[in-house]
Each structure stands twice: as structure tokens, then as C-alpha cells.
Amino acid sequence: MKGKVILFIVEGPSDHSALIPYIQEKLKSLKIKVTVKEMHGDILTEYIKNTRQYKINPSNVKGELKKSISTYFNFASVKAEGIKLSDIIKVYYVTDIDYCFFEKQSHHKNKSKCLEKIFNFNTISLIGKDEIPFETIFFSKNLEHVTYGEEKGFTDIEKEKMAIEFSEKALFDDEFFIKVFKNDSTLKIWETYRESYEGIKNYKGRACNMNNFLDEYKIK
């Protein structure tokens, strides 16, 4: 299986449910398998227990991501799939931006500084000195804002329901996913990952760079 697996690191189950089934289906023709690490929350705004210090900050964010990835491949469920670290050809970190570049609260500031670091990770070392290509896929506020155009908050149950509905539409209608992420004139997109990393720091509105992933794998 070496050279045929990409790893998605996502914040929660709704990202997994909404995005991965369609992506998995499309990558089958390229003989690329997908594996998903769910972080169960926004790791860039999480406090160390019983403190007001952030678990992840700009100085340790790369090391913590590497540690999290290594831990994931020790899970029995991952081993049962026969996937090893050496099989990974690329890592994608999927995150909500939460307009953090425009907000003044402490957790937003920590997140924006961490993201500035992450945006500069062209690669990440997973096995000894081996460097694996790394990119970030983002939603300007959150997943629901991009996929449904809704800025209000939703419960976890509502998010999961919306995610499943979105995924079902994408699997049923081959053009739906492309329409949402590439052909919606109301959605801000960029030509390249690098342009999107710079652009999102100065853009507050409905935006996403999933189109760069679709272009990368020629998903049309």
C-alpha cells in the first residue's frame, strides 16, 4: 500500500461526515486511500487542564501535530486497516478559521498565530528524517457557513445532520461538491494554497480553499 494513502486531520465528526465520503469515492480511480484523524475539537484553542495556558501555541504546534499523527497510527483500528506511517504520501489539516485574524480574544489570537505557522508547513516529518507534503484546507468561519451559507451557531447534533445531508447530496449528484467549492460565485476562493493562506488573513467573509485540493487531484 506504500505511497497510496493520504491523511486528513479534521476537527470533528461533521467534517469527516461531510467531506470524506465524496473524496474517498473520487480518489478510488487514482488508487489512493484516505484515512482520517478526528481531533474532537479545535486543538488551537484548547487549554491545558486547570490552567489558562494553551496546550498548543506557535512554538510547539508542529511538534504537537507530529505527536498526534504518530499516536493515531498506534490505534488498533488503524492497524487493523493495515495502514502504516510509511504509507502516507500527504497530510491535510482541515480547520475552521473562525475569523480569528480579525478577532481580539486571547484564544483567537493564539489560533491566528498558530495558523500563521501551520500555513508555512510545506512538509512535516513523520518517519525519521522523511518529509511528507503538508497542506491546510480551511473554512473562513466554519464548515456550515461554507456548505450552507449559515453563520449562526449549531448544536453538534445539528452539525452532524447537516454534514450527512451534504455528503448524501455530493454522492448522489456528481456535480454538487464541485458546484459548492469551485463554482459558487458567492464563495471566495484562490488559485493556489499559498495564495489562500495569505488571502484569508485579510478576508472576512464566506471563503474556502477546498478548490485547491480538487484541482490538485483533478477532481471535476
C-alpha positions, 0 to 999 in steps of 0.5 A: 500500500506504500505511497497510496494513502493520504491523511486528513486531520479534521476537527470533528465528526461533521467534517469527516461526515461531510467531506470524506465520503465524496473524496474517498469515492473520487480518489478510488480511480487514482488508487489512493486511500484516505484515512482520517484523524478526528481531533474532537475539537479545535486543538488551537484553542484548547487549554491545558487542564486547570490552567489558562495556558494553551496546550498548543501555541506557535512554538510547539504546534508542529511538534504537537501535530507530529505527536498526534499523527504518530499516536493515531497510527498506534490505534488498533483500528488503524492497524487493523486497516493495515495502514502504516506511517510509511504509507502516507504520501500527504497530510491535510489539516482541515480547520475552521478559521473562525475569523480569528485574524480579525478577532481580539480574544486571547484564544483567537489570537493564539489560533491566528498565530498558530495558523500563521505557522501551520500555513508555512508547513510545506512538509512535516516529518513523520518517519525519521528524517522523511518529509511528507507534503503538508497542506491546510484546507480551511473554512473562513468561519466554519464548515456550515457557513461554507456548505450552507451559507449559515453563520449562526451557531449549531448544536453538534447534533445539528452539525452532524445532520447537516454534514450527512445531508451534504455528503448524501447530496455530493454522492448522489449528484456528481456535480454538487461538491464541485458546484459548492467549492469551485463554482459558487460565485458567492464563495471566495476562493484562490488559485493556489494554497499559498495564495489562500493562506495569505488571502484569508488573513485579510478576508472576512467573509464566506471563503474556502480553499477546498478548490485547491485540493480538487484541482490538485487531484483533478477532481471535476 
